[in-house]
Amino acid sequence: MKSLFRSHFHLWCFLTLFASPAFLHAELKMSSIFGDNMVLQRDMPLKIWGWDNPGQTVTVAIADQSVQGQAGKDGYWEVTLKPLSLKPHAQRFTVKGSSTKLFSNVLVGEVWLCSGQSNMEWPTGSANNSDLEAAAANFPEIRLITVPHVGVQEPRTDFTGEWEPCTPETVRDFTAVGYFFGRQLRQTLGVPIGLIDNSWGGSACEAWIRRDLLKEHGFTDILTRWEQTEATYDHDVAMEKYAETRAAWNEAAKRAKAEGKPVPQQPRFPSDPLKGQHRPANLYNGVLKPILGYGIRGAIWYQGETNAGRAYEYRSLFPLMVSSWRKEWGIGDFPFYWVQLADFKDEVAEPGDSDWAELREAQTLAMEALPNSGQAVIYDLGESHDIHPRDKQNVAMRLARWALAKDYGAKTLVYRSPQYKSMEKKGAKIVLTFDHVGGGLDTFDTRELKGFAIAGEDQVFHNADAKILPAAQGARPDRIEVWSDEVKAPVAVRYAWANNPIANVQNLEGLPLTPFRTDDFPMVTKPEEPAPAPAPATTAPAPPKKEPEPKPAEPAAAAKPNPAPEPKKAAEPAPPAAKKPEAAPEKEAKPEAAQ
């Protein structure tokens, strides 16, 4: 009996030892964001981290610096390098602990995060003039790294990926907007550029935010909807149902071919929503957390299509995402520049409501909520029947204008689209004044101003005429007069307020006028306020005639509303290339080449 107990005890000790953090980190480990060919951000303190045996001293050295740290009880260690200046040659980066890591060909320069959904993920190999762009992509001092798709609820510490110099081969699968943005910085500044791509097509904003923050800031509707899915969805059952449906489709397809009839549409392979890009916090944990803290100058962001049906909610959801990233990164309010939604869907002749217009408004309002932020307006660059416009070059150039002007000292560069400032009623007309007009307001394509609508007290909008008013001597045109014969007493104006606006006002530098509305009329994406509960019925007898009537009973408190249903929206088509396939949480995969 004692012998049996002793053997079981020894087994327990063995398993306990091998499950401990000390064993799990039996050698020096670091996130894959650190590696050969990486670019380290210049001119700021740099956080370097990893894992080793508890109590292990770790030494990090580069150039003329050498700093030490010690692994804690959980094996985690962290040190901070003093700011690095530009170096004339590539550096060696050494980390010594229980073992040694030597990273070679390391550059010091400017590092930017490229994040969002499929229009950021869209590869250079599928952008306009992709063959010419790839052929010219010999930029060994631009370095690229991609984080593969992993959606999980527990924070990840690492990913499968590596830094690569930009070549005609490596650039094809890399984010087009990110590459063209980085190329412009490289050509303008003449310094090494590092680009980190962790975008995921179709991703929802809430997937990039921690769940505790969503709860803390009142986004309970989102969490409630997902809690229902998490409690009921079974992927094994979905796969069994798919197998049955697929088998039935195979038989139907055979019959159709034999009878010379069209083959029915095949069933869609089920994706697991619990591992996908919509579930709250999935992308924060899977593709952001492993790189969070790495030294960056700033971030560029292209997302919003998935949240267009909840544009009113995006007004507060998106700023929460940005501010939470900044807080956790620990380097202050780093620059954050985003792309406003492009034009998409069919053009319409008459003005009306639009969820995409409301999402664009939410993006514009974010500039007021977020310091050190900016927006590239691109409703002139989209394609009506393709949610993925191929012109990524001009998108990137408009983002680069923000960075060059705000972060790199290009003070004379016009970087911001004109924006509505104020209005003045003048009889049957309204005069609008604008900020950030650059060289002055102008039009493209035609001299006739397009895109304006005007309404009276009835809140019914009509297409409007408009003209740019002459500026005072020495000034630049910054006012537009708007009117319509259908509206005798106007109260509000809208511009480019549609999914696919027909609008053509810009500044002389070619930056489009930011879509706007002067009104605060009801929004189609704002959840309806719950109706107040009716007063409780009284069972008291009616008072006798000529007697004073009793006071009515106090109305009951309004019942707490049920979570608002999520408005329907069109599904976003997938990017053309399987650049970064979703990997199972327990095994990450390198991105595949674009097809």
Salt bridges, closest charged atoms under 4 A:
GLU27 OE2 - LYS29 NZ 3.85
GLU78 OE1 - LYS47 NZ 3.95
GLU110 OE2 - ARG42 NE 2.46
GLU110 OE1 - ARG297 NE 2.76
GLU121 OE2 - HIS149 NE2 3.11
GLU133 OE1 - ARG183 NH1 2.64
GLU141 OE1 - ARG186 NH1 2.87
ASP197 OD2 - LYS579 NZ 3.00
ASP197 OD1 - LYS580 NZ 3.56
GLU206 OE2 - ARG310 NH2 2.74
ASP212 OD2 - ARG210 NH2 2.90
GLU230 OE2 - ARG211 NH1 2.69
GLU230 OE2 - ARG279 NE 2.86
GLU251 OE2 - LYS254 NZ 3.94
GLU259 OE1 - LYS261 NZ 3.30
GLU313 OE1 - ARG310 NH1 2.38
GLU328 OE1 - ARG210 NH1 3.20
GLU328 OE2 - LYS289 NZ 2.87
ASP346 OD1 - HIS385 NE2 2.81
ASP353 OD1 - ARG494 NH1 3.80
GLU361 OE1 - ARG315 NH2 3.00
GLU361 OE2 - ARG517 NE 2.77
ASP380 OD1 - ARG398 NH1 2.86
ASP386 OD1 - HIS388 ND1 3.91
ASP386 OD2 - ARG390 NH1 2.47
ASP435 OD1 - LYS421 NZ 4.00
ASP442 OD1 - ARG447 NH2 3.11
GLU481 OE1 - LYS429 NZ 3.55
GLU481 OE1 - LYS467 NZ 3.85
ASP519 OD2 - ARG494 NE 2.90
ASP519 OD1 - ARG517 NH1 3.18
GLU566 OE1 - ARG225 NE 3.48
GLU566 OE2 - ARG310 NE 3.14
GLU572 OE2 - HIS388 NE2 3.37
GLU588 OE2 - ARG156 NH1 2.84
